[in-house]
Amino acid sequence: MTDPISDMFNRIRNAQAVSHQTADVPFSNLKFEIAKILEKEGFIAKAEKKGKKNKKVIEVILRYNKGDGFSRANPAIETINRVSRPGQRIYIHYKDTKRIRDGFGIAIISTSKGLMTNKEARKQKTGGEVICEVW
């Protein structure tokens, strides 16, 4: 697998497409931090570590918005796009951070101060690599 972060996003997308309550993702510190940001921003219900040693996974408990009564519930994550890829890294200056979907979405940025949203990066005046955009 060349891009484990894209694999994480695909697992979440696929689980939401069939209305699963959870999605299991192989553990890494970077993926766990991304999941914690998604939890803090309200896109997923919870992210927790499970297992020991080589069998560690991140159990992502998905969040759904109530449907209109005629259809099933809508996933809280409408779209999750990988921006910076292993073959093409995208870096951004803090002044160039833009609002995602008029403030309804977020961008996750990897900075020298750790992972943070585009809003936090602008407040702390730090730029970095744009990992993904979520809305």
SVG drawing of the C-alpha trace seen along z (x, -y; Angstrom):
<svg xmlns="http://www.w3.org/2000/svg" viewBox="-41 -36 49 45">
<polyline fill="none" stroke="black" stroke-width="0.4" points="0.0,0.0 1.5,-3.3 -0.8,-5.7 -2.1,-4.5 -4.0,-7.8 -6.0,-7.4 -6.7,-3.8 -8.1,-5.2 -10.4,-7.6 -11.6,-4.9 -12.4,-2.6 -14.5,-5.4 -16.2,-6.2 -17.0,-2.5 -18.4,-2.0 -20.6,-5.0 -21.9,-3.9 -23.4,-0.7 -24.4,-2.4 -22.0,-0.6 -21.7,-1.9 -17.9,-1.5 -14.9,-1.3 -11.6,0.4 -8.4,-1.1 -4.8,0.2 -3.1,-1.9 -0.5,-4.6 0.0,-7.7 -0.7,-10.0 -4.0,-8.3 -5.0,-8.4 -4.3,-12.1 -6.4,-12.7 -9.2,-10.7 -9.0,-12.7 -9.4,-16.0 -12.4,-14.5 -13.9,-13.6 -13.2,-17.0 -14.8,-18.7 -17.9,-16.5 -17.4,-14.5 -17.2,-11.2 -18.6,-10.1 -15.5,-8.6 -12.0,-7.2 -10.3,-4.7 -7.3,-2.4 -8.0,1.3 -5.7,4.3 -2.0,4.9 1.4,4.8 1.1,5.7 -2.6,6.1 -3.5,2.4 -6.4,0.8 -8.3,-2.4 -12.0,-1.8 -13.8,-4.8 -17.4,-5.1 -19.2,-6.9 -21.7,-9.7 -24.9,-10.1 -27.3,-13.0 -31.0,-12.1 -32.7,-11.5 -36.0,-13.0 -38.1,-10.0 -38.2,-8.5 -34.6,-7.7 -31.8,-6.4 -29.7,-8.7 -27.1,-10.9 -23.4,-10.4 -21.9,-13.4 -18.9,-13.3 -20.3,-14.3 -16.9,-14.3 -13.3,-13.6 -10.6,-14.5 -6.9,-13.8 -5.1,-16.9 -1.4,-16.2 -0.3,-12.8 3.0,-10.9 3.7,-11.8 2.7,-15.4 3.0,-17.2 1.0,-20.4 2.3,-23.0 0.5,-26.2 1.4,-29.5 -0.9,-30.4 -2.1,-33.6 -3.2,-31.3 -5.4,-29.1 -9.0,-29.3 -12.4,-28.5 -13.7,-25.2 -17.3,-25.2 -17.9,-28.6 -16.8,-27.5 -18.8,-24.3 -15.8,-22.1 -12.2,-21.9 -8.8,-21.3 -6.3,-19.2 -2.8,-20.7 0.4,-19.0 2.5,-21.8 5.7,-22.0 3.4,-22.3 1.5,-19.1 -1.7,-18.4 -4.4,-21.1 -7.3,-22.5 -7.0,-25.4 -8.7,-27.6 -6.2,-26.8 -3.3,-27.2 -4.4,-30.6 -4.8,-31.7 -1.3,-30.3 0.2,-31.8 1.8,-28.6 1.6,-26.9 2.4,-23.3 1.3,-20.4 -2.4,-20.1 -3.4,-16.5 -7.1,-16.6 -10.3,-18.6 -13.5,-17.4 -17.1,-18.6"/>
</svg>
